[in-house]
Amino acid sequence: MIEDILFGLGFVAVIEGLVLALAPQHLKRALAVISSLPPERLRLMALILIALGVALIALVRR
């Protein structure tokens, strides 16, 4: 269990590092767009991403 959590955190760090290294300007623009969204829209996006993540994990762990 803990190995899976550490693997997931490491994987996220690699992906985020790649985005920062390969496309820093795109990331800045995306963050500017995200910061201009109202809190309700951000919350909805977060809930959708959580649901998709949980579904993906359930599918893989089946």
HELIX and SHEET records of a PDB file:
HELIX    1   1 ILE A    2  LEU A   22  1                                  21    
HELIX    2   2 PRO A   24  SER A   36  1                                  13    
HELIX    3   3 PRO A   39  ARG A   61  1                                  23    
END                                                                             
